[in-house]
Structure formats: structure tokens, C-alpha cells
Amino acid sequence: MTEKSDKNTKGRPKIQLDCEQIRRLAELQCSRGEIAYVMKCSVDTLDRHHKDCIQEGKAQGKIKLRRAMYRNAVEKDNAVMQIWLSKNYLGFQDNPATEESSSVLPWEESKDDSK
């Protein structure tokens, strides 16, 4: 009898990918296809084995961008960024329309006024 090998010899050899590089590319908001191209693997391989690295990188990139935008608006007193942030985060509008200003006022004549 022969002993079974611990290693599975069927299929392709497993590719080793650098999770840190994948995270840095995702932080730059690269698409999964772009990351796969740089890493010389398939998108399916990324999805199967490195989904967490990609999600973490994308989240970190968004946090860095939000921090830079806030710093630009507050510390550098950039009015354009202040306006953009106020519209997107505070719900401000250029032309606010309230119910009172857009509705027609009711007109009622009282019985005493009809004389």
C-alpha cells in the first residue's frame, strides 16, 4: 500500500497575494477588476480569498477622503467645500421650498362680508 500525500496535487497551485497591497489599492477606490489586473489574478480569486482586505481598504479610503474634505472646509476655510458639506450632510438646499411658501392660501368669505 502507498501512503496518501498530505498535499492535494490536483488543480493549479495556490497563488499568494499580498493583502496589504490589495488594501492599499482598495483604499484608492480601485475597482475589483483593476485590483485583479495589478495582482495578476481573477476577480473571483479576490472575492473568494481577499474580500475583507478590499472592504477594509475601501472604508479606510472613504474615511481619509472625508477627513481631508472636513479639514479643507474648516481649517482652510474653503467656502465651496463648506457649502458642499452643508448640502450633503446637513440637508441644506439652494432654494428651500417649504409647505407654507408653495401652497395657496385658502380664501374664505364670511357671511358678514358678503353684503
Secondary structure, DSSP 4 states (H G I P E B T S, - for coil): -PPPPSS--SSPPPPP--HHHHHHHHHTT--HHHHHHHHTS-HHHHHHH-HHHHHHHHHHHHHHHHHHHHHHHHTS--HHHHHHHHHHHS---SS---HHHHSPPP----TTTT-
